[in-house]
Amino acid sequence: MTTVTLDTATRTLANLVEDVKLGAHVLITENENPVAELVPVGQSVRKPQFGSAKGLIEISADFDAPLEDFAEYVK
């Protein structure tokens, strides 16, 4: 985490935002006390829509057929 004073943050805000876009966290202080933090915004997570995977998954006809490698165990 990078720590900068409020004066420095005011002068270099564009550069700090570029750093935050790359994943950096920036703590802004005033009179040596933390007052703000710049952090990357989390990407919104879309909720799955019912039926959105229809036609993407296929199960073979012999899905539940015994495997040849396990024939001796099935007897």
C-alpha positions as CSV (number, residue, x, y, z in Angstrom):
1,M,0.0,0.0,0.0
2,T,1.3,3.4,-0.9
3,T,0.9,6.3,1.5
4,V,0.8,9.9,0.3
5,T,-0.1,13.2,1.9
6,L,-3.2,15.1,0.8
7,D,-1.1,17.7,-0.9
8,T,0.7,15.1,-2.9
9,A,-2.5,13.3,-3.8
10,T,-4.0,16.6,-5.0
11,R,-1.0,17.3,-7.3
12,T,-0.7,13.7,-8.6
13,L,-4.3,12.4,-8.6
14,A,-4.2,11.3,-12.2
15,N,-1.0,9.2,-11.7
16,L,-2.5,7.7,-8.5
17,V,-5.7,6.7,-10.3
18,E,-3.6,5.0,-13.0
19,D,-1.8,3.0,-10.3
20,V,-5.1,2.1,-8.6
21,K,-6.4,0.8,-12.0
22,L,-3.4,-1.6,-12.0
23,G,-4.4,-2.9,-8.5
24,A,-2.6,-0.6,-6.1
25,H,-4.1,0.7,-2.9
26,V,-3.3,4.3,-1.9
27,L,-3.7,5.7,1.6
28,I,-4.1,9.5,1.8
29,T,-3.0,11.2,5.0
30,E,-3.5,14.7,6.4
31,N,-1.3,15.7,9.4
32,E,0.0,12.1,9.5
33,N,-3.6,10.8,10.1
34,P,-5.3,8.5,7.5
35,V,-8.2,10.3,5.9
36,A,-9.0,8.4,2.7
37,E,-8.0,5.3,0.7
38,L,-8.1,4.8,-3.1
39,V,-8.8,1.2,-4.0
40,P,-9.8,-0.4,-7.3
41,V,-13.5,-0.8,-7.9
42,G,-14.6,-4.4,-7.9
43,Q,-16.1,-5.7,-11.1
44,S,-19.7,-6.3,-10.8
45,V,-20.7,-10.0,-10.8
46,R,-23.6,-10.9,-13.0
47,K,-26.1,-13.3,-11.5
48,P,-26.6,-16.4,-13.7
49,Q,-29.8,-16.3,-15.7
50,F,-31.9,-19.5,-15.6
51,G,-31.5,-21.4,-18.8
52,S,-28.5,-19.4,-20.0
53,A,-26.4,-22.6,-20.5
54,K,-29.1,-24.5,-22.5
55,G,-27.5,-26.4,-25.3
56,L,-23.9,-25.9,-24.0
57,I,-23.7,-29.2,-22.1
58,E,-24.2,-32.6,-23.6
59,I,-24.1,-36.0,-21.8
60,S,-23.2,-39.0,-24.0
61,A,-25.6,-41.8,-24.3
62,D,-23.3,-44.3,-22.5
63,F,-22.6,-41.9,-19.6
64,D,-23.7,-44.5,-17.0
65,A,-22.3,-47.6,-18.7
66,P,-19.6,-49.5,-16.7
67,L,-16.0,-48.6,-17.6
68,E,-13.9,-51.4,-19.1
69,D,-11.1,-50.7,-16.6
70,F,-13.5,-51.6,-13.7
71,A,-15.0,-54.7,-15.2
72,E,-13.3,-57.0,-12.7
73,Y,-14.7,-55.0,-9.8
74,V,-18.3,-55.1,-11.1
75,K,-18.6,-58.9,-11.1
